[in-house]
Amino acid sequence: MAKYQAPELHEQVYTPQHVCVYGITKSGKSTLCAELAMHGYRMHWVSMDNGINPIIDKLPLDPSLKEERFDIINIIEDNETSHCIDTCSKIVRGTEYKVCDDHGVVVCMNCVKASRPFTVVNFNALGPKDIVVFDHGTRLAFSARKKVLGPKKHNDPEYSETFHDWKNQGVLLDEFLYRIQYAKYHVIVITQLIEAEDDDKRKKISPDLGTKNFSIGIGQYFDHVIYCEVDKQAHQFYSGSTSKPYAVVGSRTDFEIEKSKGKLSLLPIFQGKILKTGGSDHYGKSTADRILDKTTTSSRSSIDGSTIVSSKAEETISNSEIGVETTEIGKSNGSFILDDRNTSEKPEQSANADRNVGSSSDSNNSVSNSEILPTVNSPAPIVVSDGAFVPANDVRASALARLAALKNQGKK
């Protein structure tokens, strides 16, 4: 079974965000996304409706910055082709592809023969300041329908789609969205809206990506689903799961754009400043810091980077919150010691901190330096006092095992 690892243990130094932004036409969807370029993000815009250029033109950015921060792939298709689903289903995988500038087709033979320019696309090579935007998903679903039916059936006004046709369209869209769900890069999918019924037969507004039955479950593929509407002569945006009971909205990090102060923006999602519990958001506070913030009634003292929390805080610090970045746990007079130092610091500093932690304990209740958990960089296995064997790279399991051992020692 795969174990959770803090972001610092991965080669990747940021957590990719997968966002769906949907609403009626002219409700501010594309503008909400494009404004991220004003904060230094480079937008890799996959345009299927040729509508991004006017939005870029009105952004208050220098023309040179606009060219630098927007890479646009225009996909053009007609009634005989399905270029949108063909191209998007390939480039979403993140591997390297060549897309022609004229049509937005992967390895377009017409452009190869005419020696027309191509753009190399490799989304897995992007970093934390890059965002891929698919604009928009409703056009993508329409393209998938054309691919399933073929030109003849698609252009036949008398043809009635069968359940088999809808199922095949769903297979194509599910494959695309599955790639989105596990993408290793920031990605936004913009769609129109559709009214569908949930499992309780209640009508809800949801992103329009295929049939009504398929669209109602779109939220499972994304970390954040943002609903856009025009109300009170202004663009309004919602992501809180209870903000709009009649719409599919929500955020896995409890981001509530409707409660943001000032100009509403998606910026907090990509800056990593909205993570509340569990893990490190890389840009915000670490887990131990957030735990200590809760213990306002506890006495605290600093020992060379380590913080001692009084025994009153024991009830506040739940097992689910301990051990994501915590590398050492000791015990001093019934208190827990959480060491949230960066594991990349110099060995001399770690050694000094270990000596200080050990010196702060009583002779009766102290834990020797050899018993303190090694840092995550240690290749050696961990053997806790009750004989349990825990892999050194499993930080959370190590911390919880040590915590259990300490509690057992206290009972004895």
ABEGO torsion letter per residue (X at the ends): XBBBBBAAABABABBBBBBBBBEBBGAGAAAAAAAAAAAGBBBBBBBAAGAAAAAAAABBBBAAAAAAABBBBBBBBBAABBAAAAAAAAAAAGBBBBBBAAAGBBGBAAAAAAGBBBBBBBAAABBAABBBBBOBAAAAAAAAAAAAAEAAAAABAABBBBAAAAAAAAAAAAAAAAAAAABABBBBBBBBBBBBBBAAGBBBBBBBBEBAAAAAAAAAABABBBBBBBBGGBBBBBABAAABAABBBEBAAGBBAAABBEBBBAAAAAAGAABABEEBAGABBBAAAAAAAABAABBBBBBGGBBBBBAAAAAABBAAABGAABABBBBBGGBBBBBABBAABBAAAAAAAAAAAAAABBAAABBBAAABBBBAABABBBBBAAGBBBBAABAAAAAAAAAAAAAAAAAX
